[in-house]
Amino acid sequence: EYISHPVFGVAVPQSCPNIPSNILNPKDTWDDKDMYDKKAFELAQLFIKNFEKYADKANAEILAAAPKVAINA
């Protein structure tokens, strides 16, 4: 069973044999969950901004896989 990361859309497993479940979700490894959310949002913005120069060459499938955040100016 997987959950979708709310920003990056990647499938995060909820369990994996012989792996502690508390390390499978990156957010669960942070003591400060709000800071994790902030940093994930900032990283997503960097990905989106950097990808702008390639977007006109990407197909719809690639564009649909982009992080799901709005860009702050």
mmCIF file of the N, C-alpha and C atoms, coordinates in Angstrom:
data_MODEL
# 
_entry.id   MODEL 
# 
loop_
_atom_site.group_PDB 
_atom_site.id 
_atom_site.type_symbol 
_atom_site.label_atom_id 
_atom_site.label_alt_id 
_atom_site.label_comp_id 
_atom_site.label_asym_id 
_atom_site.label_entity_id 
_atom_site.label_seq_id 
_atom_site.pdbx_PDB_ins_code 
_atom_site.Cartn_x 
_atom_site.Cartn_y 
_atom_site.Cartn_z 
_atom_site.occupancy 
_atom_site.B_iso_or_equiv 
_atom_site.pdbx_formal_charge 
_atom_site.auth_seq_id 
_atom_site.auth_comp_id 
_atom_site.auth_asym_id 
_atom_site.auth_atom_id 
_atom_site.pdbx_PDB_model_num 
ATOM 1   N N  . GLU A 1 1  ? 0.847  -1.174 0.000   1.00 0.00 ? 1  GLU A N  1 
ATOM 2   C CA . GLU A 1 1  ? 0.000  0.000  0.000   1.00 0.00 ? 1  GLU A CA 1 
ATOM 3   C C  . GLU A 1 1  ? 0.892  1.237  0.000   1.00 0.00 ? 1  GLU A C  1 
ATOM 4   N N  . TYR A 1 2  ? 0.476  2.230  -0.766  1.00 0.00 ? 2  TYR A N  1 
ATOM 5   C CA . TYR A 1 2  ? 1.242  3.461  -0.932  1.00 0.00 ? 2  TYR A CA 1 
ATOM 6   C C  . TYR A 1 2  ? 0.363  4.674  -0.669  1.00 0.00 ? 2  TYR A C  1 
ATOM 7   N N  . ILE A 1 3  ? 1.007  5.761  -0.312  1.00 0.00 ? 3  ILE A N  1 
ATOM 8   C CA . ILE A 1 3  ? 0.336  7.054  -0.268  1.00 0.00 ? 3  ILE A CA 1 
ATOM 9   C C  . ILE A 1 3  ? 1.080  7.971  -1.235  1.00 0.00 ? 3  ILE A C  1 
ATOM 10  N N  . SER A 1 4  ? 0.391  8.933  -1.761  1.00 0.00 ? 4  SER A N  1 
ATOM 11  C CA . SER A 1 4  ? 0.997  9.871  -2.698  1.00 0.00 ? 4  SER A CA 1 
ATOM 12  C C  . SER A 1 4  ? 1.515  11.081 -1.927  1.00 0.00 ? 4  SER A C  1 
ATOM 13  N N  . HIS A 1 5  ? 2.769  11.443 -2.186  1.00 0.00 ? 5  HIS A N  1 
ATOM 14  C CA . HIS A 1 5  ? 3.324  12.632 -1.537  1.00 0.00 ? 5  HIS A CA 1 
ATOM 15  C C  . HIS A 1 5  ? 2.521  13.839 -2.013  1.00 0.00 ? 5  HIS A C  1 
ATOM 16  N N  . PRO A 1 6  ? 2.051  14.688 -1.096  1.00 0.00 ? 6  PRO A N  1 
ATOM 17  C CA . PRO A 1 6  ? 1.156  15.779 -1.483  1.00 0.00 ? 6  PRO A CA 1 
ATOM 18  C C  . PRO A 1 6  ? 1.788  16.843 -2.383  1.00 0.00 ? 6  PRO A C  1 
ATOM 19  N N  . VAL A 1 7  ? 3.093  16.987 -2.353  1.00 0.00 ? 7  VAL A N  1 
ATOM 20  C CA . VAL A 1 7  ? 3.762  17.996 -3.176  1.00 0.00 ? 7  VAL A CA 1 
ATOM 21  C C  . VAL A 1 7  ? 4.390  17.378 -4.414  1.00 0.00 ? 7  VAL A C  1 
ATOM 22  N N  . PHE A 1 8  ? 5.128  16.287 -4.228  1.00 0.00 ? 8  PHE A N  1 
ATOM 23  C CA . PHE A 1 8  ? 5.891  15.714 -5.335  1.00 0.00 ? 8  PHE A CA 1 
ATOM 24  C C  . PHE A 1 8  ? 5.168  14.591 -6.073  1.00 0.00 ? 8  PHE A C  1 
ATOM 25  N N  . GLY A 1 9  ? 4.081  14.089 -5.510  1.00 0.00 ? 9  GLY A N  1 
ATOM 26  C CA . GLY A 1 9  ? 3.281  13.089 -6.196  1.00 0.00 ? 9  GLY A CA 1 
ATOM 27  C C  . GLY A 1 9  ? 3.894  11.704 -6.287  1.00 0.00 ? 9  GLY A C  1 
ATOM 28  N N  . VAL A 1 10 ? 5.040  11.490 -5.658  1.00 0.00 ? 10 VAL A N  1 
ATOM 29  C CA . VAL A 1 10 ? 5.664  10.168 -5.710  1.00 0.00 ? 10 VAL A CA 1 
ATOM 30  C C  . VAL A 1 10 ? 4.933  9.215  -4.772  1.00 0.00 ? 10 VAL A C  1 
ATOM 31  N N  . ALA A 1 11 ? 4.957  7.936  -5.105  1.00 0.00 ? 11 ALA A N  1 
ATOM 32  C CA . ALA A 1 11 ? 4.323  6.918  -4.276  1.00 0.00 ? 11 ALA A CA 1 
ATOM 33  C C  . ALA A 1 11 ? 5.247  6.573  -3.114  1.00 0.00 ? 11 ALA A C  1 
ATOM 34  N N  . VAL A 1 12 ? 4.751  6.752  -1.911  1.00 0.00 ? 12 VAL A N  1 
ATOM 35  C CA . VAL A 1 12 ? 5.518  6.468  -0.696  1.00 0.00 ? 12 VAL A CA 1 
ATOM 36  C C  . VAL A 1 12 ? 4.950  5.196  -0.077  1.00 0.00 ? 12 VAL A C  1 
ATOM 37  N N  . PRO A 1 13 ? 5.774  4.147  0.046   1.00 0.00 ? 13 PRO A N  1 
ATOM 38  C CA . PRO A 1 13 ? 5.254  2.906  0.631   1.00 0.00 ? 13 PRO A CA 1 
ATOM 39  C C  . PRO A 1 13 ? 4.931  3.095  2.107   1.00 0.00 ? 13 PRO A C  1 
ATOM 40  N N  . GLN A 1 14 ? 3.890  2.430  2.557   1.00 0.00 ? 14 GLN A N  1 
ATOM 41  C CA . GLN A 1 14 ? 3.537  2.480  3.973   1.00 0.00 ? 14 GLN A CA 1 
ATOM 42  C C  . GLN A 1 14 ? 4.185  1.348  4.746   1.00 0.00 ? 14 GLN A C  1 
ATOM 43  N N  . SER A 1 15 ? 4.646  0.345  4.035   1.00 0.00 ? 15 SER A N  1 
ATOM 44  C CA . SER A 1 15 ? 5.375  -0.747 4.681   1.00 0.00 ? 15 SER A CA 1 
ATOM 45  C C  . SER A 1 15 ? 6.300  -1.384 3.660   1.00 0.00 ? 15 SER A C  1 
ATOM 46  N N  . CYS A 1 16 ? 7.352  -1.990 4.183   1.00 0.00 ? 16 CYS A N  1 
ATOM 47  C CA . CYS A 1 16 ? 8.336  -2.669 3.352   1.00 0.00 ? 16 CYS A CA 1 
ATOM 48  C C  . CYS A 1 16 ? 9.016  -3.705 4.242   1.00 0.00 ? 16 CYS A C  1 
ATOM 49  N N  . PRO A 1 17 ? 9.118  -4.949 3.795   1.00 0.00 ? 17 PRO A N  1 
ATOM 50  C CA . PRO A 1 17 ? 9.712  -5.977 4.643   1.00 0.00 ? 17 PRO A CA 1 
ATOM 51  C C  . PRO A 1 17 ? 11.106 -5.586 5.144   1.00 0.00 ? 17 PRO A C  1 
ATOM 52  N N  . ASN A 1 18 ? 11.317 -5.790 6.409   1.00 0.00 ? 18 ASN A N  1 
ATOM 53  C CA . ASN A 1 18 ? 12.604 -5.567 7.078   1.00 0.00 ? 18 ASN A CA 1 
ATOM 54  C C  . ASN A 1 18 ? 13.060 -4.109 7.117   1.00 0.00 ? 18 ASN A C  1 
ATOM 55  N N  . ILE A 1 19 ? 12.158 -3.183 6.848   1.00 0.00 ? 19 ILE A N  1 
ATOM 56  C CA . ILE A 1 19 ? 12.475 -1.756 6.911   1.00 0.00 ? 19 ILE A CA 1 
ATOM 57  C C  . ILE A 1 19 ? 11.532 -1.109 7.930   1.00 0.00 ? 19 ILE A C  1 
ATOM 58  N N  . PRO A 1 20 ? 12.078 -0.365 8.895   1.00 0.00 ? 20 PRO A N  1 
ATOM 59  C CA . PRO A 1 20 ? 11.200 0.304  9.862   1.00 0.00 ? 20 PRO A CA 1 
ATOM 60  C C  . PRO A 1 20 ? 10.259 1.283  9.155   1.00 0.00 ? 20 PRO A C  1 
ATOM 61  N N  . SER A 1 21 ? 8.988  1.198  9.437   1.00 0.00 ? 21 SER A N  1 
ATOM 62  C CA . SER A 1 21 ? 8.004  2.024  8.734   1.00 0.00 ? 21 SER A CA 1 
ATOM 63  C C  . SER A 1 21 ? 8.187  3.512  9.006   1.00 0.00 ? 21 SER A C  1 
ATOM 64  N N  . ASN A 1 22 ? 8.816  3.863  10.124  1.00 0.00 ? 22 ASN A N  1 
ATOM 65  C CA . ASN A 1 22 ? 8.981  5.279  10.448  1.00 0.00 ? 22 ASN A CA 1 
ATOM 66  C C  . ASN A 1 22 ? 10.024 5.981  9.578   1.00 0.00 ? 22 ASN A C  1 
ATOM 67  N N  . ILE A 1 23 ? 10.746 5.254  8.734   1.00 0.00 ? 23 ILE A N  1 
ATOM 68  C CA . ILE A 1 23 ? 11.706 5.913  7.842   1.00 0.00 ? 23 ILE A CA 1 
ATOM 69  C C  . ILE A 1 23 ? 11.243 5.906  6.380   1.00 0.00 ? 23 ILE A C  1 
ATOM 70  N N  . LEU A 1 24 ? 10.097 5.338  6.106   1.00 0.00 ? 24 LEU A N  1 
ATOM 71  C CA . LEU A 1 24 ? 9.627  5.254  4.724   1.00 0.00 ? 24 LEU A CA 1 
ATOM 72  C C  . LEU A 1 24 ? 9.088  6.583  4.196   1.00 0.00 ? 24 LEU A C  1 
ATOM 73  N N  . ASN A 1 25 ? 8.435  7.323  5.040   1.00 0.00 ? 25 ASN A N  1 
ATOM 74  C CA . ASN A 1 25 ? 7.901  8.624  4.647   1.00 0.00 ? 25 ASN A CA 1 
ATOM 75  C C  . ASN A 1 25 ? 8.891  9.692  5.105   1.00 0.00 ? 25 ASN A C  1 
ATOM 76  N N  . PRO A 1 26 ? 9.443  10.464 4.178   1.00 0.00 ? 26 PRO A N  1 
ATOM 77  C CA . PRO A 1 26 ? 10.452 11.451 4.565   1.00 0.00 ? 26 PRO A CA 1 
ATOM 78  C C  . PRO A 1 26 ? 9.989  12.396 5.679   1.00 0.00 ? 26 PRO A C  1 
ATOM 79  N N  . LYS A 1 27 ? 8.732  12.787 5.655   1.00 0.00 ? 27 LYS A N  1 
ATOM 80  C CA . LYS A 1 27 ? 8.230  13.707 6.680   1.00 0.00 ? 27 LYS A CA 1 
ATOM 81  C C  . LYS A 1 27 ? 8.342  13.105 8.072   1.00 0.00 ? 27 LYS A C  1 
ATOM 82  N N  . ASP A 1 28 ? 8.177  11.801 8.173   1.00 0.00 ? 28 ASP A N  1 
ATOM 83  C CA . ASP A 1 28 ? 8.245  11.134 9.472   1.00 0.00 ? 28 ASP A CA 1 
ATOM 84  C C  . ASP A 1 28 ? 9.646  11.124 10.065  1.00 0.00 ? 28 ASP A C  1 
ATOM 85  N N  . THR A 1 29 ? 10.652 11.437 9.261   1.00 0.00 ? 29 THR A N  1 
ATOM 86  C CA . THR A 1 29 ? 12.026 11.464 9.774   1.00 0.00 ? 29 THR A CA 1 
ATOM 87  C C  . THR A 1 29 ? 12.398 12.838 10.333  1.00 0.00 ? 29 THR A C  1 
ATOM 88  N N  . TRP A 1 30 ? 11.536 13.801 10.175  1.00 0.00 ? 30 TRP A N  1 
ATOM 89  C CA . TRP A 1 30 ? 11.784 15.155 10.681  1.00 0.00 ? 30 TRP A CA 1 
ATOM 90  C C  . TRP A 1 30 ? 11.095 15.338 12.027  1.00 0.00 ? 30 TRP A C  1 
ATOM 91  N N  . ASP A 1 31 ? 11.793 15.934 12.986  1.00 0.00 ? 31 ASP A N  1 
ATOM 92  C CA . ASP A 1 31 ? 11.177 16.264 14.269  1.00 0.00 ? 31 ASP A CA 1 
ATOM 93  C C  . ASP A 1 31 ? 10.163 17.393 14.103  1.00 0.00 ? 31 ASP A C  1 
ATOM 94  N N  . ASP A 1 32 ? 10.492 18.349 13.252  1.00 0.00 ? 32 ASP A N  1 
ATOM 95  C CA . ASP A 1 32 ? 9.633  19.506 13.024  1.00 0.00 ? 32 ASP A CA 1 
ATOM 96  C C  . ASP A 1 32 ? 8.868  19.310 11.709  1.00 0.00 ? 32 ASP A C  1 
ATOM 97  N N  . LYS A 1 33 ? 7.656  18.797 11.810  1.00 0.00 ? 33 LYS A N  1 
ATOM 98  C CA . LYS A 1 33 ? 6.847  18.484 10.623  1.00 0.00 ? 33 LYS A CA 1 
ATOM 99  C C  . LYS A 1 33 ? 6.497  19.745 9.822   1.00 0.00 ? 33 LYS A C  1 
ATOM 100 N N  . ASP A 1 34 ? 6.274  20.854 10.516  1.00 0.00 ? 34 ASP A N  1 
ATOM 101 C CA . ASP A 1 34 ? 5.982  22.102 9.808   1.00 0.00 ? 34 ASP A CA 1 
ATOM 102 C C  . ASP A 1 34 ? 7.183  22.560 8.986   1.00 0.00 ? 34 ASP A C  1 
ATOM 103 N N  . MET A 1 35 ? 8.381  22.383 9.530   1.00 0.00 ? 35 MET A N  1 
ATOM 104 C CA . MET A 1 35 ? 9.586  22.757 8.797   1.00 0.00 ? 35 MET A CA 1 
ATOM 105 C C  . MET A 1 35 ? 9.763  21.846 7.581   1.00 0.00 ? 35 MET A C  1 
ATOM 106 N N  . TYR A 1 36 ? 9.443  20.560 7.726   1.00 0.00 ? 36 TYR A N  1 
ATOM 107 C CA . TYR A 1 36 ? 9.497  19.654 6.572   1.00 0.00 ? 36 TYR A CA 1 
ATOM 108 C C  . TYR A 1 36 ? 8.579  20.170 5.461   1.00 0.00 ? 36 TYR A C  1 
ATOM 109 N N  . ASP A 1 37 ? 7.345  20.512 5.829   1.00 0.00 ? 37 ASP A N  1 
ATOM 110 C CA . ASP A 1 37 ? 6.394  21.015 4.832   1.00 0.00 ? 37 ASP A CA 1 
ATOM 111 C C  . ASP A 1 37 ? 6.934  22.269 4.152   1.00 0.00 ? 37 ASP A C  1 
ATOM 112 N N  . LYS A 1 38 ? 7.502  23.165 4.941   1.00 0.00 ? 38 LYS A N  1 
ATOM 113 C CA . LYS A 1 38 ? 8.061  24.404 4.388   1.00 0.00 ? 38 LYS A CA 1 
ATOM 114 C C  . LYS A 1 38 ? 9.189  24.097 3.409   1.00 0.00 ? 38 LYS A C  1 
ATOM 115 N N  . LYS A 1 39 ? 10.097 23.207 3.797   1.00 0.00 ? 39 LYS A N  1 
ATOM 116 C CA . LYS A 1 39 ? 11.244 22.886 2.943   1.00 0.00 ? 39 LYS A CA 1 
ATOM 117 C C  . LYS A 1 39 ? 10.811 22.114 1.691   1.00 0.00 ? 39 LYS A C  1 
ATOM 118 N N  . ALA A 1 40 ? 9.826  21.239 1.813   1.00 0.00 ? 40 ALA A N  1 
ATOM 119 C CA . ALA A 1 40 ? 9.315  20.518 0.642   1.00 0.00 ? 40 ALA A CA 1 
ATOM 120 C C  . ALA A 1 40 ? 8.703  21.506 -0.346  1.00 0.00 ? 40 ALA A C  1 
ATOM 121 N N  . PHE A 1 41 ? 7.958  22.466 0.169   1.00 0.00 ? 41 PHE A N  1 
ATOM 122 C CA . PHE A 1 41 ? 7.355  23.500 -0.665  1.00 0.00 ? 41 PHE A CA 1 
ATOM 123 C C  . PHE A 1 41 ? 8.433  24.321 -1.368  1.00 0.00 ? 41 PHE A C  1 
ATOM 124 N N  . GLU A 1 42 ? 9.467  24.725 -0.611  1.00 0.00 ? 42 GLU A N  1 
ATOM 125 C CA . GLU A 1 42 ? 10.565 25.503 -1.198  1.00 0.00 ? 42 GLU A CA 1 
ATOM 126 C C  . GLU A 1 42 ? 11.298 24.705 -2.275  1.00 0.00 ? 42 GLU A C  1 
ATOM 127 N N  . LEU A 1 43 ? 11.559 23.436 -2.007  1.00 0.00 ? 43 LEU A N  1 
ATOM 128 C CA . LEU A 1 43 ? 12.239 22.591 -2.986  1.00 0.00 ? 43 LEU A CA 1 
ATOM 129 C C  . LEU A 1 43 ? 11.393 22.434 -4.250  1.00 0.00 ? 43 LEU A C  1 
ATOM 130 N N  . ALA A 1 44 ? 10.104 22.238 -4.071  1.00 0.00 ? 44 ALA A N  1 
ATOM 131 C CA . ALA A 1 44 ? 9.215  22.111 -5.226  1.00 0.00 ? 44 ALA A CA 1 
ATOM 132 C C  . ALA A 1 44 ? 9.238  23.382 -6.072  1.00 0.00 ? 44 ALA A C  1 
ATOM 133 N N  . GLN A 1 45 ? 9.244  24.530 -5.420  1.00 0.00 ? 45 GLN A N  1 
ATOM 134 C CA . GLN A 1 45 ? 9.319  25.788 -6.162  1.00 0.00 ? 45 GLN A CA 1 
ATOM 135 C C  . GLN A 1 45 ? 10.612 25.870 -6.966  1.00 0.00 ? 45 GLN A C  1 
ATOM 136 N N  . LEU A 1 46 ? 11.715 25.416 -6.383  1.00 0.00 ? 46 LEU A N  1 
ATOM 137 C CA . LEU A 1 46 ? 12.996 25.424 -7.099  1.00 0.00 ? 46 LEU A CA 1 
ATOM 138 C C  . LEU A 1 46 ? 12.949 24.505 -8.317  1.00 0.00 ? 46 LEU A C  1 
ATOM 139 N N  . PHE A 1 47 ? 12.360 23.315 -8.155  1.00 0.00 ? 47 PHE A N  1 
ATOM 140 C CA . PHE A 1 47 ? 12.215 22.395 -9.285  1.00 0.00 ? 47 PHE A CA 1 
ATOM 141 C C  . PHE A 1 47 ? 11.408 23.044 -10.406 1.00 0.00 ? 47 PHE A C  1 
ATOM 142 N N  . ILE A 1 48 ? 10.283 23.630 -10.047 1.00 0.00 ? 48 ILE A N  1 
ATOM 143 C CA . ILE A 1 48 ? 9.400  24.239 -11.041 1.00 0.00 ? 48 ILE A CA 1 
ATOM 144 C C  . ILE A 1 48 ? 10.104 25.389 -11.751 1.00 0.00 ? 48 ILE A C  1 
ATOM 145 N N  . LYS A 1 49 ? 10.736 26.257 -10.992 1.00 0.00 ? 49 LYS A N  1 
ATOM 146 C CA . LYS A 1 49 ? 11.440 27.400 -11.579 1.00 0.00 ? 49 LYS A CA 1 
ATOM 147 C C  . LYS A 1 49 ? 12.543 26.924 -12.520 1.00 0.00 ? 49 LYS A C  1 
ATOM 148 N N  . ASN A 1 50 ? 13.320 25.938 -12.103 1.00 0.00 ? 50 ASN A N  1 
ATOM 149 C CA . ASN A 1 50 ? 14.410 25.429 -12.929 1.00 0.00 ? 50 ASN A CA 1 
ATOM 150 C C  . ASN A 1 50 ? 13.886 24.768 -14.206 1.00 0.00 ? 50 ASN A C  1 
ATOM 151 N N  . PHE A 1 51 ? 12.737 24.109 -14.113 1.00 0.00 ? 51 PHE A N  1 
ATOM 152 C CA . PHE A 1 51 ? 12.201 23.377 -15.258 1.00 0.00 ? 51 PHE A CA 1 
ATOM 153 C C  . PHE A 1 51 ? 11.579 24.293 -16.312 1.00 0.00 ? 51 PHE A C  1 
ATOM 154 N N  . GLU A 1 52 ? 11.305 25.534 -15.954 1.00 0.00 ? 52 GLU A N  1 
ATOM 155 C CA . GLU A 1 52 ? 10.661 26.450 -16.903 1.00 0.00 ? 52 GLU A CA 1 
ATOM 156 C C  . GLU A 1 52 ? 11.398 26.511 -18.234 1.00 0.00 ? 52 GLU A C  1 
ATOM 157 N N  . LYS A 1 53 ? 12.718 26.445 -18.209 1.00 0.00 ? 53 LYS A N  1 
ATOM 158 C CA . LYS A 1 53 ? 13.498 26.551 -19.452 1.00 0.00 ? 53 LYS A CA 1 
ATOM 159 C C  . LYS A 1 53 ? 13.369 25.319 -20.340 1.00 0.00 ? 53 LYS A C  1 
ATOM 160 N N  . TYR A 1 54 ? 12.838 24.214 -19.806 1.00 0.00 ? 54 TYR A N  1 
ATOM 161 C CA . TYR A 1 54 ? 12.672 22.983 -20.579 1.00 0.00 ? 54 TYR A CA 1 
ATOM 162 C C  . TYR A 1 54 ? 11.210 22.662 -20.880 1.00 0.00 ? 54 TYR A C  1 
ATOM 163 N N  . ALA A 1 55 ? 10.298 23.372 -20.275 1.00 0.00 ? 55 ALA A N  1 
ATOM 164 C CA . ALA A 1 55 ? 8.877  23.024 -20.339 1.00 0.00 ? 55 ALA A CA 1 
ATOM 165 C C  . ALA A 1 55 ? 8.333  22.970 -21.763 1.00 0.00 ? 55 ALA A C  1 
ATOM 166 N N  . ASP A 1 56 ? 8.816  23.833 -22.637 1.00 0.00 ? 56 ASP A N  1 
ATOM 167 C CA . ASP A 1 56 ? 8.286  23.842 -24.002 1.00 0.00 ? 56 ASP A CA 1 
ATOM 168 C C  . ASP A 1 56 ? 8.699  22.609 -24.798 1.00 0.00 ? 56 ASP A C  1 
ATOM 169 N N  . LYS A 1 57 ? 9.657  21.847 -24.296 1.00 0.00 ? 57 LYS A N  1 
ATOM 170 C CA . LYS A 1 57 ? 10.109 20.621 -24.968 1.00 0.00 ? 57 LYS A CA 1 
ATOM 171 C C  . LYS A 1 57 ? 9.531  19.354 -24.327 1.00 0.00 ? 57 LYS A C  1 
ATOM 172 N N  . ALA A 1 58 ? 8.810  19.514 -23.234 1.00 0.00 ? 58 ALA A N  1 
ATOM 173 C CA . ALA A 1 58 ? 8.292  18.369 -22.488 1.00 0.00 ? 58 ALA A CA 1 
ATOM 174 C C  . ALA A 1 58 ? 6.890  17.994 -22.964 1.00 0.00 ? 58 ALA A C  1 
ATOM 175 N N  . ASN A 1 59 ? 6.603  16.685 -22.905 1.00 0.00 ? 59 ASN A N  1 
ATOM 176 C CA . ASN A 1 59 ? 5.260  16.241 -23.274 1.00 0.00 ? 59 ASN A CA 1 
ATOM 177 C C  . ASN A 1 59 ? 4.316  16.371 -22.074 1.00 0.00 ? 59 ASN A C  1 
ATOM 178 N N  . ALA A 1 60 ? 3.049  16.121 -22.308 1.00 0.00 ? 60 ALA A N  1 
ATOM 179 C CA . ALA A 1 60 ? 2.027  16.290 -21.277 1.00 0.00 ? 60 ALA A CA 1 
ATOM 180 C C  . ALA A 1 60 ? 2.274  15.398 -20.067 1.00 0.00 ? 60 ALA A C  1 
ATOM 181 N N  . GLU A 1 61 ? 2.771  14.190 -20.297 1.00 0.00 ? 61 GLU A N  1 
ATOM 182 C CA . GLU A 1 61 ? 3.032  13.269 -19.190 1.00 0.00 ? 61 GLU A CA 1 
ATOM 183 C C  . GLU A 1 61 ? 4.115  13.820 -18.262 1.00 0.00 ? 61 GLU A C  1 
ATOM 184 N N  . ILE A 1 62 ? 5.160  14.361 -18.832 1.00 0.00 ? 62 ILE A N  1 
ATOM 185 C CA . ILE A 1 62 ? 6.231  14.958 -18.031 1.00 0.00 ? 62 ILE A CA 1 
ATOM 186 C C  . ILE A 1 62 ? 5.704  16.174 -17.273 1.00 0.00 ? 62 ILE A C  1 
ATOM 187 N N  . LEU A 1 63 ? 4.969  17.017 -17.954 1.00 0.00 ? 63 LEU A N  1 
ATOM 188 C CA . LEU A 1 63 ? 4.421  18.211 -17.307 1.00 0.00 ? 63 LEU A CA 1 
ATOM 189 C C  . LEU A 1 63 ? 3.475  17.849 -16.167 1.00 0.00 ? 63 LEU A C  1 
ATOM 190 N N  . ALA A 1 64 ? 2.714  16.788 -16.325 1.00 0.00 ? 64 ALA A N  1 
ATOM 191 C CA . ALA A 1 64 ? 1.778  16.359 -15.285 1.00 0.00 ? 64 ALA A CA 1 
ATOM 192 C C  . ALA A 1 64 ? 2.492  15.843 -14.041 1.00 0.00 ? 64 ALA A C  1 
ATOM 193 N N  . ALA A 1 65 ? 3.751  15.444 -14.177 1.00 0.00 ? 65 ALA A N  1 
ATOM 194 C CA . ALA A 1 65 ? 4.511  14.904 -13.048 1.00 0.00 ? 65 ALA A CA 1 
ATOM 195 C C  . ALA A 1 65 ? 5.204  15.990 -12.230 1.00 0.00 ? 65 ALA A C  1 
ATOM 196 N N  . ALA A 1 66 ? 5.014  17.232 -12.595 1.00 0.00 ? 66 ALA A N  1 
ATOM 197 C CA . ALA A 1 66 ? 5.651  18.338 -11.876 1.00 0.00 ? 66 ALA A CA 1 
ATOM 198 C C  . ALA A 1 66 ? 5.116  18.437 -10.454 1.00 0.00 ? 66 ALA A C  1 
ATOM 199 N N  . PRO A 1 67 ? 5.912  19.000 -9.544  1.00 0.00 ? 67 PRO A N  1 
ATOM 200 C CA . PRO A 1 67 ? 5.410  19.242 -8.188  1.00 0.00 ? 67 PRO A CA 1 
ATOM 201 C C  . PRO A 1 67 ? 4.137  20.081 -8.229  1.00 0.00 ? 67 PRO A C  1 
ATOM 202 N N  . LYS A 1 68 ? 3.299  19.888 -7.233  1.00 0.00 ? 68 LYS A N  1 
ATOM 203 C CA . LYS A 1 68 ? 1.984  20.532 -7.198  1.00 0.00 ? 68 LYS A CA 1 
ATOM 204 C C  . LYS A 1 68 ? 1.967  21.685 -6.195  1.00 0.00 ? 68 LYS A C  1 
ATOM 205 N N  . VAL A 1 69 ? 2.638  22.767 -6.533  1.00 0.00 ? 69 VAL A N  1 
ATOM 206 C CA . VAL A 1 69 ? 2.625  23.968 -5.702  1.00 0.00 ? 69 VAL A CA 1 
ATOM 207 C C  . VAL A 1 69 ? 2.595  25.187 -6.609  1.00 0.00 ? 69 VAL A C  1 
ATOM 208 N N  . ALA A 1 70 ? 2.163  26.294 -6.055  1.00 0.00 ? 70 ALA A N  1 
ATOM 209 C CA . ALA A 1 70 ? 2.196  27.555 -6.785  1.00 0.00 ? 70 ALA A CA 1 
ATOM 210 C C  . ALA A 1 70 ? 3.551  28.209 -6.562  1.00 0.00 ? 70 ALA A C  1 
ATOM 211 N N  . ILE A 1 71 ? 4.002  28.922 -7.550  1.00 0.00 ? 71 ILE A N  1 
ATOM 212 C CA . ILE A 1 71 ? 5.277  29.630 -7.442  1.00 0.00 ? 71 ILE A CA 1 
ATOM 213 C C  . ILE A 1 71 ? 5.055  30.963 -6.735  1.00 0.00 ? 71 ILE A C  1 
ATOM 214 N N  . ASN A 1 72 ? 5.865  31.210 -5.717  1.00 0.00 ? 72 ASN A N  1 
ATOM 215 C CA . ASN A 1 72 ? 5.865  32.523 -5.068  1.00 0.00 ? 72 ASN A CA 1 
ATOM 216 C C  . ASN A 1 72 ? 6.872  33.409 -5.774  1.00 0.00 ? 72 ASN A C  1 
ATOM 217 N N  . ALA A 1 73 ? 6.477  34.604 -6.072  1.00 0.00 ? 73 ALA A N  1 
ATOM 218 C CA . ALA A 1 73 ? 7.382  35.527 -6.773  1.00 0.00 ? 73 ALA A CA 1 
ATOM 219 C C  . ALA A 1 73 ? 8.469  36.039 -5.852  1.00 0.00 ? 73 ALA A C  1 
# 
